[in-house]
């Protein structure tokens, strides 16, 4: 194989991989939208269907430690209280052909009827492909109270 043929082959492979990754990222962002809408409308059948059958690994923003792996159920979600949240600035990054990392901010109200409180959090999720569908495998929620130890600097806003 000539050097030119090898270079062309490598270029085509990298273009194909990039397009595949972009496609996965777009599919997962669409799945995220469906998942978040289902949570807000209390369509827990859809929420459970969009969660990994192996269970999910979650860390909540309430300050508790990591939750053990749990298989999602409608009963669990019905007991969990209510939430009306919006999400902002979602980003998806393919980690492999069947794993996509997502991050975004979420704001809204959470709690039980008559006892709702403001809610603002940063979220990271890992979505995996199971049986041809993207499902949530892990989620980490961390408070976004805009305080803490990091002081914003000009370099935080520079593209590297």
N, C-alpha and C positions, 0 to 999 in steps of 0.2 A: 504494500500500500504506500503510495507516495505521501510526502509530507502534506501536500495540498489536500489530498483526500482525507487524511487524518484530521487536519484542522477543520475541514468542512463537517466531518462526522461529529467531532467534539462540539462544534458550534450548534449543530442541530440538536444534539442531546441536551445541551444546556438550555436552549430555547424551549424544548419540549418539557423539561423538568420545571422550568419557571412557569410555563403556562399551566401545568398540572397543579403546581403549588397555588397559583393564583386562583384556579378553579376551586380547589379545596377550601381556600380562605373565604371565597365568596359564598360557597355552600354553607360553611359553618356560620358566617355572619347572618345568613338567612335563617338558619336553624336557631341561632341565638334570639333573633327577633320573635320567632314563633314561640320559643320557650318562655321568654320574658312576658309576652302577651298572655300566654296560658297562666302564668303565675298571677298576673294582675287580675285576670277574669276568673280566677279560682277554678280553672279547667285542669284539675289535678290528674285526670286520666292522661292528658297530653304531657304534663310535666313528668309523670312517672314513665311514660312511653319514651320520652326523650332523655331518660337517665340510663346509664349503663346497667345492663342486667347483672353484671358482676358486683354492682354496688358503686357508691360514690365515696370519695374521700373529701371531707369538707372541713373548713376552719371558718368559724363565724366571727363577725366583727364585734361580738359582745364581750370580748376579753377572755373567753374560755379557751381551753387548749384544743388541739386538733380533735375532731370527732373520729370515732372508730369507723371503719368502712361499714356503710349501711346500704341495704337494698331499699330503695325508695318505694313507699306505698301511698295509696290515696288516703288511708286513715292517718298516717303521719302528717301529711300536708294539711288535712282538715283540722287537725289539732294545733297546727303551728301558728294560728292567728292570721291576721290579714296583712296585706301589703299592697300599696299602690305606689309603684316606683317607675321612674323613667331611667333609661341608661343613656350615657353620653360618651362620645369619642371612642367607639369600639374599634379595636385593632385586632387583626388575626394574623398569626405567623405560623406557617406550616413547619412542624418539627420533623415530620417524616410523611410518607404517603398516607398514613392513617392516623396521624396525631396532629391536631392544630391547637396552638396556644392562643387564648383570647384574653384581652384586658380591656377594661372600661371603668367608668365612674357611674355610680347609681345614686339617685336622690329620690326622696319621696316621704311617705308616711308608712309606719309599720306598727303593729300591735293589735289588740283586740278592740272590737267595737266599743266606743266610748272611752278608750284608753290608748289612743294613737299618739305617736311621737314622731318628731322629725328624724329623718334617716339620711345619712350621707356616707358612702363607702367607696373604696376602691376594690375592684374585683379582678381576679385572675381565674381563668378556667382552662381546663384541658378537655378537649373534645376528641373522641376516638370514633373510628368507623367500625361499627358492629353490624354484621349481616347487611352490609350495603347502606346503612344509615348512620348519620352523625349523631352521637349521643354524648351527654355530659358525663365525664369520668371523675373530675375533681374540680373543686371550687374553693377559693380562698378570698374571704372578705376581710378587709382591714379598714378601721375607721378613718375617715378623711375629715378630720376636724381642723385641718390647716394649721396645726401647731406641731410641736415636736422638736426634734433635735436638728434637723437640716434647715439651714438658712438659705433661702433662694439666692442664687448668684447669677450674674450675667451669663456665665458659661452654661447654665442649665438650659438656656434657650438657643444656643448656637448649634448649628448642624456640624457634625464632625466629618 
